[in-house]
Amino acid sequence: MKNSEEPKSRGLLAIQEGRKRRVEFPRIPPRFFLWMFVILAGWAIIYWKIDQNELESWRNRLMSRQRAVASELGPRYHPVRDQLEAWILEAAGPYPGDLVSEEAKTSPFRSKPGTYLRLYIDDAKQAETIRRAALDSLRDGFTSCFTTFPNPDPFKGPECKKNHECPTGQHCNETFHCTEPSQPYNLRVGYRAARVLSDAWVKDVREASNDMRLRLLERDFDSAVQEDIPLAIDLLVRAQYFLLVLDENADKPDEVPDAGTYSESLQAVQHPVRVFAWDLATKKLLFRVRTDTMAAVGMTAESAAAASPFAVNPTTAPSPWTSVDDSATNRCSSHLARST
């Protein structure tokens, strides 16, 4: 006799077993996971190889364009850069004393196109530090007061962010307005345009590990070729002199405020500066003067012109918009006046 407590199944046995199999999770063979791993790994390797081949082809095309620009521009740019850097390195050495040549007394170079650079003297003792510091150099009140070139008001043009937003013959200046390049133009323009010729830029291209980084470098190259290099070439060709200002350490370092870089902070206190000018055509030193400087707010061009034999013609003087007036300008101009 069957036990009455034994559970009874309802319906057909086959139906009951089918229900049990549907409830139970089927067991997946281990080799299924092995094959899935092999397939996914193989697909990843193939995708990586294709991506790397495309990235390498892209890199080679960009490097080919860079070499073409370097072969055309390098022979013209590097000799000029090397000459200017040689003068800067010499100027940062022991100071031999003030000198004003006869050409400086008679030549109206202050009213001519030129190039300008202002550096902290410790940044002017090696070529690499010169190039790095030049990229951060900006025009200041010294050029507005010392030179007499009829420059446009830097705030007058339309606002901009990039050079391509400006009309032909103009650029996006330091105040982010479209104007004709001011004279003397800052040598930063030349160094910035030639960045695609540098070993550092080439290294960045070679080490770019993804398409996003390479795309940014290609855009930078296109910007340099289409906007920066033509502007820099035009300014370099027109430049007739090179004006250099080297800021020395302050006599009282404790009084130097924290205003960003040390070079920027120096502008707020009285400190010695060295001022040099070279004729780019003859490669002769026009003058070198060492004096003290301290920034002050004032009007441009007028005070320096009154003390200098290189008088400013009121009809061609820069517009008197307010800027930082460098007191070294007066003393430098006065020094030239005393030397005549």
Backbone hydrogen bonds, N-H to C=O, Kabsch-Sander energy under -0.5 kcal/mol:
donor,donor_aa,acceptor,acceptor_aa,energy
6,E,3,N,-1.0
16,Q,12,L,-1.6
17,E,13,L,-2.3
18,G,14,A,-1.9
19,R,15,I,-1.9
20,K,16,Q,-1.8
21,R,17,E,-2.1
22,R,18,G,-1.8
23,V,19,R,-1.6
24,E,20,K,-2.0
32,F,29,P,-1.5
33,F,29,P,-0.7
33,F,30,P,-0.5
34,L,30,P,-1.7
35,W,31,R,-2.4
36,M,32,F,-2.2
37,F,33,F,-2.4
38,V,34,L,-2.2
39,I,35,W,-2.5
40,L,36,M,-2.6
41,A,37,F,-2.7
42,G,38,V,-2.4
43,W,39,I,-2.4
44,A,40,L,-2.5
45,I,41,A,-2.3
46,I,42,G,-2.3
47,Y,43,W,-2.5
48,W,44,A,-2.5
49,K,45,I,-2.5
50,I,46,I,-2.4
51,D,47,Y,-2.8
52,Q,48,W,-2.8
53,N,49,K,-2.4
54,E,50,I,-2.3
55,L,51,D,-2.6
56,E,52,Q,-2.7
57,S,53,N,-2.3
58,W,54,E,-2.3
59,R,55,L,-2.6
60,N,56,E,-2.5
61,R,57,S,-2.2
62,L,58,W,-2.2
63,M,59,R,-2.6
64,S,60,N,-2.2
65,R,61,R,-1.9
66,Q,62,L,-2.2
67,R,63,M,-2.5
68,A,64,S,-1.7
69,V,65,R,-2.0
70,A,66,Q,-2.7
71,S,67,R,-2.5
72,E,68,A,-1.3
73,L,69,V,-3.3
74,G,70,A,-2.0
76,R,73,L,-1.1
77,Y,73,L,-2.6
78,H,74,G,-2.5
80,V,76,R,-0.6
81,R,77,Y,-2.7
82,D,78,H,-3.0
83,Q,79,P,-2.0
84,L,80,V,-2.4
85,E,81,R,-2.6
86,A,82,D,-2.0
87,W,83,Q,-1.9
88,I,84,L,-2.3
89,L,85,E,-2.7
90,E,86,A,-2.0
91,A,87,W,-2.5
92,A,88,I,-1.7
93,G,90,E,-1.1
99,L,288,R,-2.6
101,S,286,L,-2.9
105,K,101,S,-1.0
106,T,102,E,-1.3
107,S,103,E,-3.2
109,F,107,S,-1.0
111,S,108,P,-1.6
112,K,109,F,-1.8
115,T,241,Y,-2.2
116,Y,185,Y,-2.5
117,L,243,L,-1.9
119,L,245,V,-2.3
121,I,247,D,-2.7
123,D,120,Y,-1.8
124,A,121,I,-1.3
125,K,122,D,-0.6
130,I,126,Q,-2.1
131,R,127,A,-2.3
132,R,128,E,-2.1
133,A,129,T,-2.6
134,A,130,I,-2.5
135,L,131,R,-1.0
136,D,133,A,-1.3
137,S,134,A,-0.9
143,T,140,D,-0.7
144,S,140,D,-1.0
145,C,141,G,-1.6
146,F,142,F,-3.0
147,T,143,T,-1.6
148,T,110,R,-2.2
149,F,110,R,-0.6
151,N,149,F,-2.3
156,K,153,D,-1.6
157,G,153,D,-0.5
160,C,176,F,-2.0
165,E,162,K,-1.3
166,C,163,N,-2.1
170,Q,167,P,-2.0
171,H,179,T,-2.7
173,N,171,H,-0.9
173,N,177,H,-2.4
176,F,173,N,-1.9
178,C,158,P,-3.0
179,T,171,H,-2.0
179,T,177,H,-0.6
185,Y,114,G,-1.9
187,L,116,Y,-2.9
189,V,186,N,-2.1
191,Y,187,L,-2.1
192,R,188,R,-2.8
193,A,189,V,-2.1
194,A,190,G,-1.9
195,R,192,R,-1.2
196,V,193,A,-0.6
197,L,194,A,-1.7
198,S,195,R,-1.2
202,V,198,S,-1.8
203,K,199,D,-2.5
204,D,200,A,-2.0
205,V,201,W,-1.9
206,R,202,V,-2.3
207,E,203,K,-1.9
208,A,204,D,-0.6
208,A,205,V,-0.8
214,L,210,N,-1.9
215,R,211,D,-2.3
216,L,212,M,-1.9
217,L,213,R,-1.9
218,E,214,L,-2.2
219,R,215,R,-2.2
220,D,216,L,-2.1
221,F,217,L,-2.2
222,D,218,E,-2.6
223,S,219,R,-2.4
224,A,220,D,-2.2
225,V,221,F,-2.6
226,Q,222,D,-2.6
227,E,223,S,-2.1
228,D,223,S,-1.5
229,I,224,A,-3.5
231,L,227,E,-1.2
232,A,228,D,-2.6
233,I,229,I,-2.7
234,D,230,P,-2.1
235,L,231,L,-2.2
236,L,232,A,-2.7
237,V,233,I,-2.5
238,R,234,D,-1.8
239,A,235,L,-1.7
240,Q,113,P,-2.5
242,F,278,W,-2.2
243,L,115,T,-3.0
244,L,242,F,-0.5
244,L,276,F,-2.5
245,V,117,L,-2.3
246,L,274,R,-2.6
247,D,119,L,-2.7
247,D,245,V,-0.5
248,E,246,L,-0.5
248,E,272,P,-2.6
255,E,252,K,-1.9
256,V,253,P,-1.4
259,A,257,P,-1.1
261,T,259,A,-0.5
265,S,261,T,-2.4
266,L,262,Y,-2.1
267,Q,263,S,-0.6
267,Q,264,E,-0.8
268,A,265,S,-1.7
269,V,266,L,-1.7
271,H,293,T,-1.8
273,V,291,T,-3.2
274,R,246,L,-2.4
275,V,289,V,-3.2
276,F,244,L,-2.8
277,A,287,F,-1.8
278,W,242,F,-2.0
279,D,284,K,-2.9
280,L,240,Q,-1.7
280,L,278,W,-0.6
281,A,240,Q,-0.6
283,K,279,D,-1.9
284,K,279,D,-0.6
286,L,277,A,-3.1
287,F,277,A,-1.3
288,R,99,L,-2.8
289,V,275,V,-2.5
291,T,273,V,-2.2
293,T,271,H,-2.1
295,A,267,Q,-1.3
296,A,325,D,-1.5
298,G,323,S,-1.9
302,E,300,T,-1.6
305,A,301,A,-1.5
306,A,302,E,-1.6
307,A,303,S,-0.9
307,A,304,A,-0.5
308,S,305,A,-1.0
311,A,309,P,-1.6
316,T,313,N,-2.0
317,A,313,N,-0.9
319,S,151,N,-0.7
321,W,319,S,-2.0
323,S,298,G,-1.7
325,D,296,A,-3.0
325,D,323,S,-0.6
326,D,324,V,-0.6
327,S,294,M,-1.5
327,S,325,D,-0.6
329,T,326,D,-1.7
330,N,326,D,-0.6
331,R,327,S,-1.4
332,C,328,A,-3.0
333,S,329,T,-2.9
334,S,330,N,-2.7
335,H,331,R,-2.3
336,L,332,C,-2.0
337,A,333,S,-2.1
338,R,334,S,-2.5
339,S,335,H,-1.2
340,T,337,A,-1.2
